[in-house]
């Protein structure tokens, strides 16, 4: 890619939809601000209705903000029409032209730019080779698999060398194995081209595996921005912790904060937790966040007594579901061939690894 990489910035962007019939309004995006550095892939992650797709559509120009500004590099594009923005969108539905071959679908944007035929041919073949479809250039879209059609849609978007690539849940129509394969391909291509990209999804695995940064949204608001590692290990709320991964929550009392550790009491035992929200206070109740890998199974001397309900074997891990007084808790056992696996129906107990937990505001 020969173009200079650019940043994308949103400044206090709000989008309000008005229903004139019922005289109501819906705030789809509420005062959102963030910046994507040149060459970064950033994912907007959140449940349905959180505002992530509306945000993407405002960047593309399909929706206009009610308030705020949008910049590509130093250029204010807030109210530019879609065809005047240097963006390209890969949609969930592929949007391929059924009467055109793969070659012609990919070449379409270049033809609109009045590029000469030889240059178009070279660029299309090079791009199809990049996405692994060079041998299918003369095939109709209807003769392709879902994964192949999505590759064509991706090729059609990247061939025009946009400053910003927008991906709106592009893998949601694919089966699990194809989704996994395409995640890897999209990431490889994005890194190879060095293109700045926004990816929209409600799938945490996609977000974690693809992104340089993740923006978690809820009810139109940005809840947290961080790297996949930060979002997973240091969520700033119970909502983020639960949305980006499997987790158990326990109510604890904060006894003290000292030596950069939060001292909590749980079931009459004192735990020293190194990660905690800075707005928690001594004496108040809080939430202890424990991921499955921060829990270990013991015979009978752990903090929480329980009984094994079911074991799920996943090759390199076993997920053991334990019935306890706190409800069902999942414990992740890595390298199961080297560990004791408690049989289904047997009694066991769960202990907590403090270093892998975090104290959150109640």
C-alpha atoms as a printed R data frame, in Angstrom:
    type eleno elety resid chain resno       x       y       z
1   ATOM     1    CA   UNK     A     1   0.000   0.000   0.000
2   ATOM     2    CA   UNK     A     2   1.523   3.260  -1.122
3   ATOM     3    CA   UNK     A     3  -0.726   5.709   0.688
4   ATOM     4    CA   UNK     A     4   0.309   7.387   3.899
5   ATOM     5    CA   UNK     A     5  -1.297   5.905   7.003
6   ATOM     6    CA   UNK     A     6  -3.750   8.215   8.727
7   ATOM     7    CA   UNK     A     7  -5.472   8.517  12.090
8   ATOM     8    CA   UNK     A     8  -9.201   8.642  12.805
9   ATOM     9    CA   UNK     A     9 -10.635  10.792  15.574
10  ATOM    10    CA   UNK     A    10 -14.115  11.289  17.007
11  ATOM    11    CA   UNK     A    11 -14.712  14.317  19.247
12  ATOM    12    CA   UNK     A    12 -17.809  14.277  21.482
13  ATOM    13    CA   UNK     A    13 -19.947  12.608  18.825
14  ATOM    14    CA   UNK     A    14 -23.647  12.141  19.589
15  ATOM    15    CA   UNK     A    15 -26.333  10.623  17.393
16  ATOM    16    CA   UNK     A    16 -29.998  11.053  18.264
17  ATOM    17    CA   UNK     A    17 -32.787   9.405  16.291
18  ATOM    18    CA   UNK     A    18 -36.196  11.099  16.465
19  ATOM    19    CA   UNK     A    19 -39.524   9.302  16.117
20  ATOM    20    CA   UNK     A    20 -41.919  12.006  14.959
21  ATOM    21    CA   UNK     A    21 -44.919   9.683  15.143
22  ATOM    22    CA   UNK     A    22 -44.509   9.035  18.883
23  ATOM    23    CA   UNK     A    23 -42.602  12.268  19.621
24  ATOM    24    CA   UNK     A    24 -39.721  10.382  21.212
25  ATOM    25    CA   UNK     A    25 -35.979  10.314  20.770
26  ATOM    26    CA   UNK     A    26 -33.351   7.605  21.081
27  ATOM    27    CA   UNK     A    27 -29.751   8.491  21.919
28  ATOM    28    CA   UNK     A    28 -27.889   5.860  19.874
29  ATOM    29    CA   UNK     A    29 -24.391   7.295  20.519
30  ATOM    30    CA   UNK     A    30 -23.779   9.492  23.537
31  ATOM    31    CA   UNK     A    31 -20.844  11.938  23.550
32  ATOM    32    CA   UNK     A    32 -18.263   9.467  22.205
33  ATOM    33    CA   UNK     A    33 -14.618  10.476  21.866
34  ATOM    34    CA   UNK     A    34 -11.714   8.277  20.780
35  ATOM    35    CA   UNK     A    35  -8.708   8.285  18.471
36  ATOM    36    CA   UNK     A    36  -7.329   5.479  16.318
37  ATOM    37    CA   UNK     A    37  -3.653   5.754  15.487
38  ATOM    38    CA   UNK     A    38  -2.375   5.264  11.925
39  ATOM    39    CA   UNK     A    39  -2.281   1.569  11.045
40  ATOM    40    CA   UNK     A    40  -4.247   0.405  14.097
41  ATOM    41    CA   UNK     A    41  -7.174  -1.990  14.022
42  ATOM    42    CA   UNK     A    42  -9.679  -1.013  16.694
43  ATOM    43    CA   UNK     A    43 -12.809  -3.003  17.506
44  ATOM    44    CA   UNK     A    44 -16.100  -1.557  18.703
45  ATOM    45    CA   UNK     A    45 -17.457  -4.257  21.009
46  ATOM    46    CA   UNK     A    46 -20.781  -4.415  22.795
47  ATOM    47    CA   UNK     A    47 -24.271  -5.933  22.905
48  ATOM    48    CA   UNK     A    48 -26.945  -5.251  20.310
49  ATOM    49    CA   UNK     A    49 -28.194  -1.681  20.485
50  ATOM    50    CA   UNK     A    50 -25.073  -0.270  22.153
51  ATOM    51    CA   UNK     A    51 -24.300   2.147  19.293
52  ATOM    52    CA   UNK     A    52 -21.315   0.436  17.668
53  ATOM    53    CA   UNK     A    53 -22.810   0.092  14.166
54  ATOM    54    CA   UNK     A    54 -24.227   3.630  14.311
55  ATOM    55    CA   UNK     A    55 -20.720   4.864  15.147
56  ATOM    56    CA   UNK     A    56 -19.313   2.991  12.147
57  ATOM    57    CA   UNK     A    57 -22.040   4.376   9.861
58  ATOM    58    CA   UNK     A    58 -21.218   7.929  10.959
59  ATOM    59    CA   UNK     A    59 -17.561   7.387  10.059
60  ATOM    60    CA   UNK     A    60 -18.671   6.021   6.667
61  ATOM    61    CA   UNK     A    61 -21.052   8.942   6.102
62  ATOM    62    CA   UNK     A    62 -24.239   6.833   6.002
63  ATOM    63    CA   UNK     A    63 -25.444   8.668   9.130
64  ATOM    64    CA   UNK     A    64 -24.639  12.237  10.184
65  ATOM    65    CA   UNK     A    65 -23.868  13.114  13.816
66  ATOM    66    CA   UNK     A    66 -26.334  15.204  15.797
67  ATOM    67    CA   UNK     A    67 -23.345  16.773  17.561
68  ATOM    68    CA   UNK     A    68 -19.571  16.409  17.464
69  ATOM    69    CA   UNK     A    69 -16.796  16.149  14.900
70  ATOM    70    CA   UNK     A    70 -15.127  13.325  12.937
71  ATOM    71    CA   UNK     A    71 -11.601  13.670  11.511
72  ATOM    72    CA   UNK     A    72  -9.570  11.522   9.126
73  ATOM    73    CA   UNK     A    73  -6.056  12.771   9.707
74  ATOM    74    CA   UNK     A    74  -6.458  16.545  10.025
75  ATOM    75    CA   UNK     A    75  -9.475  16.726   7.701
76  ATOM    76    CA   UNK     A    76 -12.928  17.359   9.175
77  ATOM    77    CA   UNK     A    77 -15.189  14.872   7.349
78  ATOM    78    CA   UNK     A    78 -18.193  15.188   9.686
79  ATOM    79    CA   UNK     A    79 -20.673  16.236   6.999
80  ATOM    80    CA   UNK     A    80 -18.999  14.985   3.835
81  ATOM    81    CA   UNK     A    81 -21.100  12.569   1.729
82  ATOM    82    CA   UNK     A    82 -19.902   8.919   1.676
83  ATOM    83    CA   UNK     A    83 -18.370   9.177  -1.819
84  ATOM    84    CA   UNK     A    84 -16.206  12.123  -0.708
85  ATOM    85    CA   UNK     A    85 -14.650  10.228   2.219
86  ATOM    86    CA   UNK     A    86 -11.618   8.045   1.751
87  ATOM    87    CA   UNK     A    87 -13.241   5.019   3.389
88  ATOM    88    CA   UNK     A    88 -14.375   1.550   2.292
89  ATOM    89    CA   UNK     A    89 -16.830  -0.705   4.087
90  ATOM    90    CA   UNK     A    90 -17.023  -4.506   4.261
91  ATOM    91    CA   UNK     A    91 -20.620  -5.405   5.117
92  ATOM    92    CA   UNK     A    92 -22.123  -8.376   6.897
93  ATOM    93    CA   UNK     A    93 -24.125  -9.295   3.775
94  ATOM    94    CA   UNK     A    94 -21.127  -9.194   1.364
95  ATOM    95    CA   UNK     A    95 -23.060  -7.043  -1.164
96  ATOM    96    CA   UNK     A    96 -21.498  -8.647  -4.239
97  ATOM    97    CA   UNK     A    97 -22.901  -8.045  -7.712
98  ATOM    98    CA   UNK     A    98 -24.388 -11.429  -8.718
99  ATOM    99    CA   UNK     A    99 -24.158 -10.746 -12.487
100 ATOM   100    CA   UNK     A   100 -20.412 -10.023 -12.319
101 ATOM   101    CA   UNK     A   101 -17.490 -12.415 -11.986
102 ATOM   102    CA   UNK     A   102 -15.147 -12.312  -9.015
103 ATOM   103    CA   UNK     A   103 -12.684 -10.329 -11.145
104 ATOM   104    CA   UNK     A   104 -15.279  -7.731 -12.149
105 ATOM   105    CA   UNK     A   105 -16.605  -7.380  -8.599
106 ATOM   106    CA   UNK     A   106 -13.109  -6.585  -7.336
107 ATOM   107    CA   UNK     A   107 -12.342  -4.329 -10.307
108 ATOM   108    CA   UNK     A   108 -15.525  -2.286  -9.926
109 ATOM   109    CA   UNK     A   109 -14.071   0.491  -7.760
110 ATOM   110    CA   UNK     A   110 -11.046   0.901 -10.012
111 ATOM   111    CA   UNK     A   111 -13.244   1.202 -13.094
112 ATOM   112    CA   UNK     A   112 -15.143   4.027 -11.413
113 ATOM   113    CA   UNK     A   113 -11.792   5.783 -11.032
114 ATOM   114    CA   UNK     A   114 -11.233   5.467 -14.817
115 ATOM   115    CA   UNK     A   115  -8.011   3.502 -14.344
116 ATOM   116    CA   UNK     A   116  -6.570   1.921 -17.509
117 ATOM   117    CA   UNK     A   117  -7.327  -1.739 -18.209
118 ATOM   118    CA   UNK     A   118  -3.803  -3.095 -17.810
119 ATOM   119    CA   UNK     A   119  -3.341  -1.421 -14.452
120 ATOM   120    CA   UNK     A   120  -6.753  -2.667 -13.309
121 ATOM   121    CA   UNK     A   121  -5.901  -6.226 -14.345
122 ATOM   122    CA   UNK     A   122  -2.596  -6.199 -12.463
123 ATOM   123    CA   UNK     A   123  -4.098  -4.733  -9.280
124 ATOM   124    CA   UNK     A   124  -7.065  -7.144  -9.310
125 ATOM   125    CA   UNK     A   125  -4.859 -10.212  -9.785
126 ATOM   126    CA   UNK     A   126  -2.455  -9.029  -7.063
127 ATOM   127    CA   UNK     A   127  -5.338  -8.390  -4.656
128 ATOM   128    CA   UNK     A   128  -7.045 -11.703  -5.386
129 ATOM   129    CA   UNK     A   129  -3.727 -13.458  -4.786
130 ATOM   130    CA   UNK     A   130  -3.478 -11.686  -1.439
131 ATOM   131    CA   UNK     A   131  -6.862 -13.070  -0.341
132 ATOM   132    CA   UNK     A   132  -6.219 -16.509  -1.873
133 ATOM   133    CA   UNK     A   133  -8.739 -16.297  -4.734
134 ATOM   134    CA   UNK     A   134  -6.555 -15.797  -7.815
135 ATOM   135    CA   UNK     A   135  -7.683 -19.114  -9.322
136 ATOM   136    CA   UNK     A   136 -11.366 -18.170  -8.954
137 ATOM   137    CA   UNK     A   137 -11.213 -14.836 -10.792
138 ATOM   138    CA   UNK     A   138 -13.706 -15.894 -13.497
139 ATOM   139    CA   UNK     A   139 -16.196 -17.583 -11.180
140 ATOM   140    CA   UNK     A   140 -19.626 -16.143 -10.334
141 ATOM   141    CA   UNK     A   141 -20.260 -15.208  -6.669
142 ATOM   142    CA   UNK     A   142 -23.093 -17.760  -6.494
143 ATOM   143    CA   UNK     A   143 -20.528 -20.525  -7.098
144 ATOM   144    CA   UNK     A   144 -18.434 -19.520  -4.065
145 ATOM   145    CA   UNK     A   145 -18.630 -20.582  -0.447
146 ATOM   146    CA   UNK     A   146 -19.534 -18.051   2.233
147 ATOM   147    CA   UNK     A   147 -15.900 -17.637   3.235
148 ATOM   148    CA   UNK     A   148 -14.846 -17.103  -0.387
149 ATOM   149    CA   UNK     A   149 -17.589 -14.505  -0.913
150 ATOM   150    CA   UNK     A   150 -16.394 -12.635   2.167
151 ATOM   151    CA   UNK     A   151 -12.849 -12.645   0.776
152 ATOM   152    CA   UNK     A   152 -14.151 -11.106  -2.452
153 ATOM   153    CA   UNK     A   153 -15.936  -8.395  -0.443
154 ATOM   154    CA   UNK     A   154 -12.720  -7.719   1.472
155 ATOM   155    CA   UNK     A   155 -10.675  -7.593  -1.764
156 ATOM   156    CA   UNK     A   156 -13.144  -5.155  -3.331
157 ATOM   157    CA   UNK     A   157 -12.744  -2.828  -0.361
158 ATOM   158    CA   UNK     A   158  -8.958  -2.908  -0.004
159 ATOM   159    CA   UNK     A   159  -8.146  -2.634  -3.717
160 ATOM   160    CA   UNK     A   160  -9.213   1.035  -3.765
161 ATOM   161    CA   UNK     A   161  -6.642   1.702  -1.010
162 ATOM   162    CA   UNK     A   162  -8.920   3.581   1.387
163 ATOM   163    CA   UNK     A   163  -7.478   5.605   4.250
164 ATOM   164    CA   UNK     A   164  -9.921   3.888   6.622
165 ATOM   165    CA   UNK     A   165 -11.276   0.336   6.293
166 ATOM   166    CA   UNK     A   166 -14.619  -0.269   8.028
167 ATOM   167    CA   UNK     A   167 -15.749  -3.818   8.826
168 ATOM   168    CA   UNK     A   168 -19.353  -4.211  10.005
169 ATOM   169    CA   UNK     A   169 -19.689  -7.685  11.588
170 ATOM   170    CA   UNK     A   170 -18.280  -9.221   8.382
171 ATOM   171    CA   UNK     A   171 -18.024 -12.776   9.730
172 ATOM   172    CA   UNK     A   172 -21.429 -13.194  11.380
173 ATOM   173    CA   UNK     A   173 -22.840 -15.266   8.486
174 ATOM   174    CA   UNK     A   174 -20.008 -17.815   8.564
175 ATOM   175    CA   UNK     A   175 -19.752 -21.049  10.520
176 ATOM   176    CA   UNK     A   176 -17.394 -21.315  13.496
177 ATOM   177    CA   UNK     A   177 -14.384 -22.768  11.641
178 ATOM   178    CA   UNK     A   178 -14.612 -20.270   8.778
179 ATOM   179    CA   UNK     A   179 -14.946 -17.400  11.259
180 ATOM   180    CA   UNK     A   180 -11.732 -18.493  12.928
181 ATOM   181    CA   UNK     A   181  -9.891 -18.779   9.608
182 ATOM   182    CA   UNK     A   182 -11.174 -15.437   8.311
183 ATOM   183    CA   UNK     A   183 -10.250 -13.635  11.546
184 ATOM   184    CA   UNK     A   184  -6.658 -14.648  10.970
185 ATOM   185    CA   UNK     A   185  -6.767 -13.674   7.278
186 ATOM   186    CA   UNK     A   186  -8.263 -10.246   7.977
187 ATOM   187    CA   UNK     A   187  -5.622  -9.547  10.599
188 ATOM   188    CA   UNK     A   188  -2.782 -10.659   8.287
189 ATOM   189    CA   UNK     A   189  -4.034  -8.513   5.411
190 ATOM   190    CA   UNK     A   190  -4.648  -5.470   7.609
191 ATOM   191    CA   UNK     A   191  -1.146  -5.718   9.061
192 ATOM   192    CA   UNK     A   192   0.446  -6.287   5.647
193 ATOM   193    CA   UNK     A   193  -1.250  -3.213   4.189
194 ATOM   194    CA   UNK     A   194  -0.814  -1.139   7.356
195 ATOM   195    CA   UNK     A   195  -4.324   0.199   6.907
196 ATOM   196    CA   UNK     A   196  -6.237   1.968   9.698
197 ATOM   197    CA   UNK     A   197  -9.368  -0.072  10.443
198 ATOM   198    CA   UNK     A   198 -12.500  -0.186  12.591
199 ATOM   199    CA   UNK     A   199 -14.110  -3.571  13.213
200 ATOM   200    CA   UNK     A   200 -17.612  -3.905  14.670
201 ATOM   201    CA   UNK     A   201 -18.683  -7.062  16.510
202 ATOM   202    CA   UNK     A   202 -20.538  -8.394  19.545
203 ATOM   203    CA   UNK     A   203 -18.233 -11.444  19.602
204 ATOM   204    CA   UNK     A   204 -15.556 -11.086  22.299
205 ATOM   205    CA   UNK     A   205 -13.316 -13.757  20.725
206 ATOM   206    CA   UNK     A   206 -13.196 -11.814  17.458
207 ATOM   207    CA   UNK     A   207 -12.441  -8.611  19.347
208 ATOM   208    CA   UNK     A   208  -9.696 -10.185  21.461
209 ATOM   209    CA   UNK     A   209  -7.965 -11.954  18.567
210 ATOM   210    CA   UNK     A   210  -8.100  -9.146  15.990
211 ATOM   211    CA   UNK     A   211  -7.593  -5.890  17.796
212 ATOM   212    CA   UNK     A   212  -4.810  -3.530  18.719
213 ATOM   213    CA   UNK     A   213  -7.381  -1.812  20.935
214 ATOM   214    CA   UNK     A   214 -10.971  -2.550  21.992
215 ATOM   215    CA   UNK     A   215 -13.664   0.043  22.674
216 ATOM   216    CA   UNK     A   216 -16.401  -1.477  24.851
217 ATOM   217    CA   UNK     A   217 -19.784   0.219  24.472
218 ATOM   218    CA   UNK     A   218 -23.060   0.027  26.380
219 ATOM   219    CA   UNK     A   219 -26.280   1.979  25.775
220 ATOM   220    CA   UNK     A   220 -24.550   4.437  23.456
221 ATOM   221    CA   UNK     A   221 -21.652   5.200  25.798
222 ATOM   222    CA   UNK     A   222 -18.012   4.173  25.752
223 ATOM   223    CA   UNK     A   223 -17.367   2.193  28.939
224 ATOM   224    CA   UNK     A   224 -13.670   1.345  28.493
225 ATOM   225    CA   UNK     A   225 -10.888   1.630  25.915
226 ATOM   226    CA   UNK     A   226  -7.800  -0.568  26.113
227 ATOM   227    CA   UNK     A   227  -5.715  -3.347  24.610
228 ATOM   228    CA   UNK     A   228  -7.251  -6.845  24.639
229 ATOM   229    CA   UNK     A   229  -4.974  -7.685  27.577
230 ATOM   230    CA   UNK     A   230  -6.069  -4.595  29.542
231 ATOM   231    CA   UNK     A   231  -9.757  -5.144  28.838
232 ATOM   232    CA   UNK     A   232  -9.593  -8.809  29.886
233 ATOM   233    CA   UNK     A   233  -7.312  -8.584  32.914
234 ATOM   234    CA   UNK     A   234  -8.137  -5.068  34.130
235 ATOM   235    CA   UNK     A   235 -11.796  -4.351  33.332
236 ATOM   236    CA   UNK     A   236 -13.050  -1.130  34.909
237 ATOM   237    CA   UNK     A   237 -16.524  -2.454  35.730
238 ATOM   238    CA   UNK     A   238 -18.557  -5.564  36.363
239 ATOM   239    CA   UNK     A   239 -20.211  -5.093  32.955
240 ATOM   240    CA   UNK     A   240 -16.908  -5.114  31.036
241 ATOM   241    CA   UNK     A   241 -15.569  -8.040  33.072
242 ATOM   242    CA   UNK     A   242 -18.632 -10.132  32.269
243 ATOM   243    CA   UNK     A   243 -18.876  -9.144  28.621
244 ATOM   244    CA   UNK     A   244 -15.307  -9.913  27.531
245 ATOM   245    CA   UNK     A   245 -14.894 -13.306  29.175
246 ATOM   246    CA   UNK     A   246 -16.090 -16.003  31.533
247 ATOM   247    CA   UNK     A   247 -15.957 -14.843  35.121
248 ATOM   248    CA   UNK     A   248 -17.187 -15.462  38.665
249 ATOM   249    CA   UNK     A   249 -18.126 -12.599  40.992
250 ATOM   250    CA   UNK     A   250 -17.939 -12.752  44.783
251 ATOM   251    CA   UNK     A   251 -19.026 -10.116  47.277
252 ATOM   252    CA   UNK     A   252 -16.198  -9.114  49.626
253 ATOM   253    CA   UNK     A   253 -15.554  -6.489  52.292
254 ATOM   254    CA   UNK     A   254 -12.576  -4.155  51.954
255 ATOM   255    CA   UNK     A   255 -10.538  -4.291  55.154
256 ATOM   256    CA   UNK     A   256  -7.633  -2.083  54.118
257 ATOM   257    CA   UNK     A   257  -5.581  -0.735  51.224
258 ATOM   258    CA   UNK     A   258  -1.846  -0.923  51.836
259 ATOM   259    CA   UNK     A   259   1.401  -1.660  50.008
260 ATOM   260    CA   UNK     A   260  -0.459  -1.194  46.715
261 ATOM   261    CA   UNK     A   261  -2.773  -4.077  47.574
262 ATOM   262    CA   UNK     A   262  -6.462  -4.226  48.413
263 ATOM   263    CA   UNK     A   263  -7.000  -6.320  51.547
264 ATOM   264    CA   UNK     A   264 -10.415  -7.995  51.454
265 ATOM   265    CA   UNK     A   265 -12.316 -10.442  53.614
266 ATOM   266    CA   UNK     A   266 -14.067 -13.328  51.909
267 ATOM   267    CA   UNK     A   267 -15.673 -16.162  53.901
268 ATOM   268    CA   UNK     A   268 -13.679 -15.112  56.992
269 ATOM   269    CA   UNK     A   269 -10.381 -15.340  55.127
270 ATOM   270    CA   UNK     A   270  -8.149 -12.370  54.311
271 ATOM   271    CA   UNK     A   271  -6.980 -12.039  50.690
272 ATOM   272    CA   UNK     A   272  -4.448  -9.537  49.338
273 ATOM   273    CA   UNK     A   273  -5.473  -8.502  45.838
274 ATOM   274    CA   UNK     A   274  -2.894  -6.491  43.836
275 ATOM   275    CA   UNK     A   275  -5.368  -5.266  41.184
276 ATOM   276    CA   UNK     A   276  -8.260  -3.066  42.287
277 ATOM   277    CA   UNK     A   277 -10.304  -0.078  41.192
278 ATOM   278    CA   UNK     A   278  -8.878   3.089  42.724
279 ATOM   279    CA   UNK     A   279 -12.315   4.416  43.717
280 ATOM   280    CA   UNK     A   280 -13.041   1.644  46.239
281 ATOM   281    CA   UNK     A   281 -12.979   2.560  49.925
282 ATOM   282    CA   UNK     A   282 -12.059   0.811  53.155
283 ATOM   283    CA   UNK     A   283 -15.085  -0.594  54.966
284 ATOM   284    CA   UNK     A   284 -17.336  -0.872  51.927
285 ATOM   285    CA   UNK     A   285 -18.529  -3.967  50.123
286 ATOM   286    CA   UNK     A   286 -17.016  -4.676  46.726
287 ATOM   287    CA   UNK     A   287 -16.918  -7.324  43.997
288 ATOM   288    CA   UNK     A   288 -14.058  -9.781  43.583
289 ATOM   289    CA   UNK     A   289 -13.656 -10.707  39.907
290 ATOM   290    CA   UNK     A   290 -12.228 -14.192  39.336
291 ATOM   291    CA   UNK     A   291 -11.596 -15.589  35.853
292 ATOM   292    CA   UNK     A   292 -11.727 -19.402  35.401
293 ATOM   293    CA   UNK     A   293  -7.917 -19.540  35.218
294 ATOM   294    CA   UNK     A   294  -7.669 -17.719  38.584
295 ATOM   295    CA   UNK     A   295  -9.438 -20.585  40.364
296 ATOM   296    CA   UNK     A   296  -7.965 -23.942  41.354
297 ATOM   297    CA   UNK     A   297  -9.571 -27.170  42.550
298 ATOM   298    CA   UNK     A   298  -8.497 -28.848  45.809
299 ATOM   299    CA   UNK     A   299  -9.664 -31.869  47.783
300 ATOM   300    CA   UNK     A   300 -11.433 -30.183  50.682
301 ATOM   301    CA   UNK     A   301  -9.355 -27.298  52.061
302 ATOM   302    CA   UNK     A   302 -10.305 -24.621  49.513
303 ATOM   303    CA   UNK     A   303 -12.408 -21.531  50.237
304 ATOM   304    CA   UNK     A   304 -15.560 -22.720  48.470
305 ATOM   305    CA   UNK     A   305 -17.015 -26.215  48.835
306 ATOM   306    CA   UNK     A   306 -18.718 -27.785  45.862
307 ATOM   307    CA   UNK     A   307 -19.510 -30.770  43.712
308 ATOM   308    CA   UNK     A   308 -18.431 -31.392  40.126
309 ATOM   309    CA   UNK     A   309 -21.439 -31.096  37.818
310 ATOM   310    CA   UNK     A   310 -19.743 -31.702  34.467
311 ATOM   311    CA   UNK     A   311 -16.275 -31.705  32.903
312 ATOM   312    CA   UNK     A   312 -15.807 -30.406  29.356
313 ATOM   313    CA   UNK     A   313 -12.644 -31.666  27.659
314 ATOM   314    CA   UNK     A   314 -11.146 -29.168  25.155
315 ATOM   315    CA   UNK     A   315  -7.761 -30.739  24.489
316 ATOM   316    CA   UNK     A   316  -5.309 -28.375  26.132
317 ATOM   317    CA   UNK     A   317  -7.812 -27.479  28.880
318 ATOM   318    CA   UNK     A   318 -10.674 -28.960  30.849
319 ATOM   319    CA   UNK     A   319 -13.542 -26.731  31.914
320 ATOM   320    CA   UNK     A   320 -14.897 -28.078  35.185
321 ATOM   321    CA   UNK     A   321 -18.327 -26.785  36.252
322 ATOM   322    CA   UNK     A   322 -18.808 -26.845  40.017
323 ATOM   323    CA   UNK     A   323 -22.096 -26.496  41.934
324 ATOM   324    CA   UNK     A   324 -21.497 -24.250  44.983
325 ATOM   325    CA   UNK     A   325 -23.350 -21.990  47.415
326 ATOM   326    CA   UNK     A   326 -22.575 -19.149  44.977
327 ATOM   327    CA   UNK     A   327 -24.151 -20.988  42.068
328 ATOM   328    CA   UNK     A   328 -22.336 -22.753  39.250
329 ATOM   329    CA   UNK     A   329 -18.664 -21.777  38.926
330 ATOM   330    CA   UNK     A   330 -16.414 -22.752  36.031
331 ATOM   331    CA   UNK     A   331 -12.789 -23.630  36.780
332 ATOM   332    CA   UNK     A   332 -10.278 -23.864  33.933
333 ATOM   333    CA   UNK     A   333  -7.688 -26.626  34.256
334 ATOM   334    CA   UNK     A   334  -4.762 -26.141  31.864
335 ATOM   335    CA   UNK     A   335  -2.544 -29.059  30.774
336 ATOM   336    CA   UNK     A   336  -5.088 -31.601  32.114
337 ATOM   337    CA   UNK     A   337  -2.795 -34.578  31.494
338 ATOM   338    CA   UNK     A   338  -0.536 -33.173  34.237
339 ATOM   339    CA   UNK     A   339  -3.339 -32.318  36.699
340 ATOM   340    CA   UNK     A   340  -5.861 -34.115  38.836
341 ATOM   341    CA   UNK     A   341  -9.298 -34.053  37.241
342 ATOM   342    CA   UNK     A   342 -12.119 -34.516  39.730
343 ATOM   343    CA   UNK     A   343 -14.761 -36.886  38.392
344 ATOM   344    CA   UNK     A   344 -18.319 -35.747  37.763
345 ATOM   345    CA   UNK     A   345 -20.404 -36.006  40.914
346 ATOM   346    CA   UNK     A   346 -17.398 -35.950  43.264
347 ATOM   347    CA   UNK     A   347 -16.890 -33.458  46.088
348 ATOM   348    CA   UNK     A   348 -14.206 -30.826  45.708
349 ATOM   349    CA   UNK     A   349 -13.360 -27.275  46.751
350 ATOM   350    CA   UNK     A   350 -12.260 -24.104  44.984
351 ATOM   351    CA   UNK     A   351  -9.399 -21.854  45.982
352 ATOM   352    CA   UNK     A   352  -8.611 -18.398  44.624
353 ATOM   353    CA   UNK     A   353  -5.313 -17.161  43.191
354 ATOM   354    CA   UNK     A   354  -5.267 -13.509  44.396
355 ATOM   355    CA   UNK     A   355  -2.706 -12.320  41.828
356 ATOM   356    CA   UNK     A   356  -5.069 -13.189  38.983
357 ATOM   357    CA   UNK     A   357  -8.162 -11.485  40.433
358 ATOM   358    CA   UNK     A   358  -9.360  -7.886  40.641
359 ATOM   359    CA   UNK     A   359 -11.522  -5.926  43.092
360 ATOM   360    CA   UNK     A   360 -14.284  -3.919  41.403
361 ATOM   361    CA   UNK     A   361 -16.716  -1.317  42.674
362 ATOM   362    CA   UNK     A   362 -19.952  -2.942  43.858
